[in-house]
Amino acid sequence: MIDAHLPEIFLTLMGLAVLLYAILDGYDLGVGMLMPFHHEAHRDVMISSIGPFWDANETWLVLAVGLLLIAFPFANSVVFSALYFPTFLLLLGLILRGVSFDFRAKAHAQHKDRWDLLFRLGSWLAALSQGYMLGRWVLGFEPGLFAHGFAVLSALCVSAAYAYIGGAWLVMKTEGEVQRHAAAAGRRAGWLAALGMVAISVINPLLSQSVAERWLSVPEVFLLAPVPLMCLLILVAVDRYLAHVPTQNDIGNWFPFVAVTLLFVLNFLGLAYSYFPDVIPGVMTAAEGASSPAALKIILLGTVFVLPFILAYTALAYYIFRGKTRELTYN
């Protein structure tokens, strides 16, 4: 019985890995994007806030790409053939971040600003590349100027969303001027992310008949109406909180990050509802792009064994380094 649903199971696991990556690496990309140019002490605090987590957060990207490569080899060949250059830019951005993060601690004082600038550049490059790749995937890698324009819009929206959750993370983890700067930047990013969500929500049904049918048919349109309403309430509530940072005794500093995380989950569920069970929308279903059932069974055993360890390590790291960020030192 399970054999018939193995492709959909792996598509769900891959989607879970992508969601966790978008949330966890999304906030640390956002922190890098928000780093100020001319305030080294603030940059130190911001780097310190993601120091114990940023490298491990990328594990979820490795897992997602690994599942695509092994469980959906036919889809993998199509995806990376169509996204060769943006994938190169994504890897370049991640490499810049990794090198800069380490070298800023070892560089002479007069060179530290340059490594911080490269860390910020790598963060922007990785975020924009991911958003562009998402936009290309949503339209099934269609050619044409309009399709590429949609991908550019997606790149800007994803980048704004990462800056939004990055600002929320800093509000939770920092204090003083850094927290105020993060709240103000997070508000601006939230407005841009909201505009992007509205624009994509309007454009997507116009471009895809199947998406329009899933979202706008009756009674689906009434059953799904709470989703955009919840997103609107979250956006307004977070904006109102960020407008009053710092609060007395820093009360509720966790709220923006938890709320924006929920916003990510809702948007992801909307994306999944729109396209599941397609591994490439309008081009290939999970069953059409999957490996053989025998291979999927073996891969599933490995995934079931490895996934709890990744989750446990992630939970332990966040538990150990909970609370406000301490002063950054290099010993």
FIRO-279841 format. One record per atom (N, C-alpha, C, O): x, y, z. Coordinates in steps of 0.05 Angstrom, whole numbers, plus 5000, padded with zeros to 4 digits. Layout:
N
XYZ ...
This chain:
331
501749765000 500050005000 501750255000 501250454986 503950245017 505650485019 507250534993 507950764988 507750314978 509350344953 508050554934 509450714922 505450544932 504050724914 504351024922 504051194905 504851074947 504951344957 507851434964 508151654974 509851274958 512551354964 513451614951 514651774964 512751664925 513551914913 512352154928 513752354933 509852134936 508552354950 509752394978 510052614988 510552164991 511852175017 514552325015 515152495032 516052264994 518652404991 518252694983 519852864991 516252754968 515653034961 514953184986 515753414989 513453065005 512853195030 515253235047 515653455059 517053035048 519553065064 521353285052 522553435067 521453285026 523053495013 521853775018 523353965023 519253795018 517854045024 518454125053 518854365058 518353935071 518953995099 521854105102 522254305117 523753985088 526454075089 526754365078 528154525089 525254415056 525354685044 524154885063 525255105066 521954815076 520655005095 522455065118 522755305126 523654865130 525454905153 527955065144 528855235160 528855015120 531155175110 530255465107 531755655115 527955515095 527055785091 526755945117 527456185118 525855805138 525555945164 528255985177 528856205186 529755765180 532255775196 534455925182 535756095193 535055845157 537155985143 536156255133 537656435127 533456275130 532256525121 532856745141 533556975133 532656695167 533056915186 536056985187 536657225190 537856785184 540656875186 541657005160 543457165160 540356935137 540857085113 539857375117 541057565109 537457395129 536257655135 538057825153 538358065148 539257705173 541057845191 543457955174 544258185178 544557795157 546757885140 545958115122 547458295118 543558095111 542558305094 542158575108 542358785096 541558565134 540958805150 543458925163 543159135176 545758805160 548158905173 548759195164 548959235140 549159375182 549759655175 552659685163 554359525170 553059885147 555659925134 557660045153 560059985152 556760225170 558660395185 558460365215 558960565229 557760135225 557660095254 558659815261 557159625262 561259795265 562559535270 561459395295 561059155295 560959545316 559959425341 557259295337 556759085347 555559425321 552859315315 553159065298 551758865303 555059065279 555458835262 556458595279 555658365275 558158655299 559158435316 556858305332 556758065334 555058475342 552758365357 550958195339 550057985346 550458295314 548758145296 550057885287 548657685285 552657885282 554057635276 553957445299 553557205296 554257545323 554157385347 551457245351 551357025361 549357385342 546657275346 546157025329 544456865336 547557005307 547156765289 549556575290 549456365278 551656655305 554056495305 553756195311 554856035297 552156125332 551955835338 550155675319 549955435320 548755815301 546555685286 546955685256 546055495243 548155885244 547955935215 548955705199 547755635179 551255585207 552355375191 550555125191 550154995170 549555055215 547754825217 545154865202 543954675193 544255115201 541655175187 541755085158 539755005147 544155085146 544355015117 544154715113 543954615091 544154555135 543754265133 541154205119 540954005104 539054375124 536454315112 536454355081 535054225067 538154535072 538454565043 539854325031 539054225010 541854225045 543253975036 541353745035 541353595016 539653725055 537653505056 535653525033 535053325020 534653765028 532653805007 533853744980 532553604964 536253844975 537553784949 538253494946 537953384925 539053374968 539653084968 537252914961 537452724946 534952984973 532452844967 531652874938 530752684925 531953124928 531353174900 533053004882 532152884862 535652994887 537552854871 537052554871 537152424850 536552444895 536452154897 533552044892 533151844879 531552184904 528852084901 527452164875 525652034866 528352394864 527052494839 529252554818 529552784810 530652354809 532952404790 532052524764 533452684752 529652454754 528652564729 527952854732 528553024714 526752924754 526153204759 528653364765 528853594756 530553234778 533053374784 534453474759 535553694758 534553294739 535853374714 534553614701 535853784689 531853624702 530453854691 530954104707 531354324696 530754084733 530954314751 533654454748 533854694743 535854294750 538454424750 539454484722 541254654719 538254364702 538854454674 537654734670 538954904657 535254784681 533955034677 535055254696 534855494690 536255164719 537055354739 540055354743 541055404766 541555284723 544455254726 545755514736 547255504755 545155744723 546555994730 545656094758 547356164774 542956104764 542256194791 543256004813 543756094835 543555744806 544655564826 547655634831 548555634854 549055704810 551855804813 551956054831 553656074848 550156234826 550056484842 549356424871 550456544890 547556234876 546856154903 549256044917 549856114940 550655854904 553055734917 555255944921 556555944942 555556134903 557456344906 556756514931 558556584946 554156574934 553356734957 553856584983 554756705003 553256324984 553756165008 556656145014 557556145038 558356114994 561256094998 562256365008 563956365027 561356584997 562156845007 561556885036 563156985052 559156795044 558356815072 560156645090 561156745110 560656395082 562356225098 565156325101 566256325124 566356415079 569156515080 569256775097 571056805113 567356955092 567357205106 566857175136 568157315152 565156995143 564556945171 567056865187 567556965209 568656695175 571156605188 573356815186 574856865205 573656935163 575957115158 575657385173 577557515180 573157465179 572757715194 573957695222 574657895234 574157445232 575257405259 578257395258 579557435279 579457355235 582357335233 583757565218 586157595219 582157725205 583257945189 584258175207 583358205229 586258325196 587058565210 584658765211 582858755195 584758935230 582559115236 581659275211 579359315207 583659365195 582959525172 581659365149 580559485131 581659095151 580458925131 577758815139 576358695123 577058845164 574658725175 572158835161 570258675156 572059095155 569759205141 569359075114 567059035106 571459005100 571158885074 569958605076 568258535060 570758455096 569558185100 566658205108 565058045099 565958405124 563158445132 561558515107 559258435104 562658685090 561258765065 560858515048 558658485036 562758345046 562458095030 560457905043 558957765029 560357905069 558257745083 555457845076 553657685070 555158105076 552558225068 551958175039 549758105032 553958205022 553558154993 552857854988 551057804973 554157675002 553457394999 550657325009 549357164997 549757465030 547057425040 545057515019 543057375014 545457755008 543657854987 543657674962 541557614951 545957584954 546257414931 544757154934 543357064916 545057024958 543756774963 540756814964 539256644954 539757024977 536857074980 535657124953 533557004946 536857304937 535757364911 535757124892 533857084877 537856964894 537956724877 535756524884 534556414866 535356484910 533256304918 530556394909 528856234900 529956654912 527456764903 527056734873 524856674864 529156784858 528956764829 528456474821 526856414803 529756284834 529456004828 526555914835 525355754820 525456014857 522755954864 520756054843 518955914835 521256294833 519456404812 519656254786 517556214773 521956164779 522255994755 520855724758 519555624740 521155604782 519955344788 516855364787 515555184776 515755574799 512855604801 511655594773 509455484770 512955714753 511855724726 512855494708 512555494684 514055294721 514855054706 517055114686 517354984666 518755324693 521055394676 520255484648 521655434628 517955614646 517055714620 518955924610 520156074625 519455934583 521156134572 519556404569 517156404574 520956604562 519656864556 520257074577 520857014600 519957324568 520657554584 518757574608 519657644630 516257514605 514357534627 514957334649 514757404673 515657094641 516356894661 518856974677 518956934702 520857084664 523157174678 522557424695 523757454717 520757594686 519957814702 518557724728 518957844749 516857514726 515557404749 517757294769 517457334793 519757174758 521957064775 523457284789 524257254812 523857514776 525157744789 523357854811 524357914833 520757864807 518957944828 519057754852 519157844875 519157494846 519457294867 522057334882 522057304907 524257394868 526857444881 526657674901 527757654923 525357884893 525058114911 523358054935 523958134958 521157904931 519357834952 520657644973 520457684997 522157444963 523457254981 525657404997 525957365021 527157584984 529157734998 527957915020 528957925042 525658045014 524258205034 523358035057 523458115080 522357795051 521457615072 523757525090 523357505114 526057465078 528357395094 529257625112 529957585135 529257865101 530058095117 527958135140 528658215162 525458085134 523258105154 523757915177 523657995200 524257655171 524657465193 527357505206 527657445230 529257615191 531857685203 531557905224 532757895245 529958115217 529458325236 528058225260 528558315283 526158045256 524657925279 526457765297 526257775322 528357625285 530357475301 532057665318 532457605342 532957885306 534658065321 533058205344 534258265365 530558255339 528858375361 528758185385 528858265408 528657925379 528557725400 531357685414 531457635438 533557705399 536157635409 537857865418 539957815431 537158115412 538858335418 537458545435 535058515441 538958755443 537858965459 538859235449 540659245431 537859455459 538859715454 538659805425 536659755412 540759945415 540660055389 540359845367 539059895347 541659615371 541459405351 538559315348 537559265326 537259285371 534459195371 532659405357 530859335342 533159655363 531559865350 531959875320 530159905305 534459855312 535159855284 533759615270 532659645248 533859375283 532559135272 529559165269 528359085249 528359295289 525459325289 524659515266 522759455251 526059735262 525459915241 525859795213 524159815195 528159655210 528659515184 526659295180 525859245157 525959145201 524058935198 521259025189 519958895174 520459265200 517859375192 517859435162 516059365147 520059565152 520159635124 520159385107 518859365086 521659185115 521758935100 519058795101 518258675081 517658815123 514958695125 512958825105 511358685093 513159085102 511359215083 511959115054 510159065039 514559095047 515259005021 514458715017 513458634995 514858545037 513958265036 510958245032 510058075017 509458415046 506558405044 505658485015 503958355004 506958695004 506258774977 506958554957 505458494938 509158414962 509958194945 508057964946 507357844926 507157904970 505257684974 502657744959 501457564946 501757994961 499258064947 499658044917 497857944903 501858154907 502358154878 502557864868 501357804847 503957694881 504257414872 501557264874 500957104857 500057324895 497457194899 495557274876 493757114869 495757514866 494057604844 495057494817 493457404801 497757504813 498857414788 498657114784 498157024761 499156964805 499256674802 496756544790 497056394771 494356614800 491956494787 491556584758 490356444742 492556824752 492356924724 494156764705 493556734682 496356674716 498256524699 497656234698 498456094678 496456124718 495955834719 493055774723 491755854743 491955634704 489055554705 488555364728 486555384742 490455174733 490054984754 490155114781 488555044799 491855314785 491955454811 489355614814 488255624836 488355744793 485855894795 483555704803 481855784819 483455464792 481355284798 481555194827 479455164841 483955144837 484255044865 483555264885 482455204906 484055514879 483655724898 481055874895 479855964915 479955884871 477656054866 475055914861 472956034857 475155644860 472755494856 471055494882 472055554904 468455434879 466655404902 466355114908 465854954890 466655024934 466755194958 469555254967 469955374989 471655174951 474455214960 475055504968 476455554988 474055694953 474655974959 473756054986 475056224999 471555944996 470556015023 472155865045 472655965066 472855615038 474355455058 477155565062 478355545083 478355685040 481055775041 481256075049 483456175054 479056205051 479056495057 480456565084 481756775086 480356385104 481756455129 484756475126 486056615142 485956355106 488856365103 489856645098 491556745113 488856785077 489757065073 488957255096 490457445102 486757195109 485857355132 487857325155 488557515169 488757075160 490757025181 493357165175 494657275192 494157155149 496657285141 496457585146 498357715156 494157705140 493757995144 493858065174 495158265181 492557905190 492657955219 495457935230 496258095247 496957735221 499757705230 501457945222 502958055238 501158035197 502758265187 502158515203 503958665211 499558565209 498758795224 499758775253 500858975264 499458545265 500258515293 503258545296 504158685315 504858435278 507758455280 508558745275 510358855289 507358875256 507959155250 507459325275 509059505281 505259285288 504559445312 506559395335 507359575349 507459145337 509359085358 512059215352 513259345369 512959185327 515559295320 515659605322 517759725327 513259725318 513160015320 513560115349 514160355353 513459935368 513660015397 516059885410 516259875434 517959785394 520459665405 522359895413 522660085397 523559895437 523459675456 521059705474 520259925482 519859475481 517659475500 518659475528 521059425533 516959535547 517759535575 518659265584 517259065580 521059255595 522258995604 522658805580 522958555584 522558905556 522958745532 520858515531 521458305521 518458575540 516458365542 515558295513 515158465496 515158035510 514157935484 516157955461 515357955438 518757965467 520757995446 520757765427 521757785404 519657535435 519457295419 517257315398 517257165378 515257485403 512857485387 513357535357 512257385341 514957735349 515257775320 516457535306 515557455284 518457405318 519657175305 517756945302 517556815281 516256885324 514356665323 512156725302 511256555287 511156975302 509057055284 509957045255 508456945238 512357145249 513357135221 513856845213 513456775190 514756675231 515156395225 512456275217 512256115198 510356335232 507656245225 506856345197 505556205182 507556595191 507056705164 508456545143 507256495122 510956465147 512356295128 510956025125 510655935102 510055915147 508655655145 506055675129 505455505112 504555885134 502055925119 502555965089 501055845072 504556115082 505156155054 506155895041 505555845018 507655745056 508655485045 506255295041 506155155021 504455285060 502155115057 500455195033 499355035019 500255465028 498855555004 500255464979 498955394959 502855474979 504455384956 504055084952 503654994929 504154934973 503754644971 500954574961 500654394945 498954714972 496254664962 495954724933 494454594919 497354934923 497155014895 498254804876 497254774854 500454674884 501954514865 502154214871 502854054853 501754134895 501953844902 499953684885 497653764882 500853444874 503353304878 505453344856 507053164851 505453574843 507453624822 510153684835 510353844853 512153554824 514953614833 515953844816 517753994825 514953884791 515354124775 512554204765 511354054749 511554434774 508754504768 508154494738 509554624721 506054344731 505054334704 506854174685 506154154661 508954064695 510853914678 511153624687 511053444670 511453574713 512053304722 510953264750 511453424768 509553054754 508552984781 510752834796 512752754784 510352804822 512252654838 512652374828 514852274827 510452244821 510551964811 512151944785 513651754781 511852144768 513252144742 516252194745 517752094728 516952344765 519852414768 521352244788 523752294792 519952044800 521251904823 522951664814 522651564791 524751584831 526251344828 524451104830 522051134835 525550864826 523950624828 522950574857 524250674876 520750434861 519850384888 521850244906 522050304930 523450064895 525549924911 527650124921 528450114944 528450304903 530350504911 529250694932 530550774951 526750774928 525450954947 525150834975 525450974995 524750574976 524550445003 527150465018 527150515042 529350415003 531950435016 532550715025 533550765047 531950905008 532451185014 530751275038 531651425055 528251175039 526551245061 527651145088 527451285108 528750905088 530050805113 532250985122 532451055146 533951075104 536051255111 535051525121 536051635140 532951625108 531851885116 530551865143 530952045159 529151655148 527751615174 529851595196 529351675219 532251485190 534351455210 535751725215 536351795238 536251875194 537852115196 536152355206 537152515222 533752385197 532152615203 531852675233 532052905241 531252465250 531052525279 533552645291 533452805309 535952555281 538452655291 538752955284 539653115300 537953025259 538153305251 536253475268 537053695278 533853375272 531853525288 532853555317 532653765329 533953335328 534853335356 537253535359 537353685379 539153525341 541453705342 540553995340 541454165355 538654045322 537654325318 536354415344 536854645353 534554255355 533154325380 535154375403 534754565418 537154205405 539154235426 540754485424 541154625443 541554555399 543054795395 541455045402 542555225415 538955055395 537255285401 536655295431 536155515442 536555065444 536055065473 538555165488 538355325506 540855075480 543355155494 543855455491 544655585510 543455555467 544055835461 541556015462 541456215448 539655945479 537256105481 537956365496 540056385507 536056545495 536456805509 537857005492 538256975468 538557225505 539757455491 542657395482 544057235495 543457515461 546157485451 548157615469 547757835479 550357475474 552557595490 554557735473 554457715448 556357885486 558358025471 560157845455 560957635465 560757915430 562357745413 565257775420 566358005421 566657555425 569557555430 570757325414 569557125408 573257365406 574857165392 577257095409 579057265412 577356845419 579556765436 581056535422 583056435433 
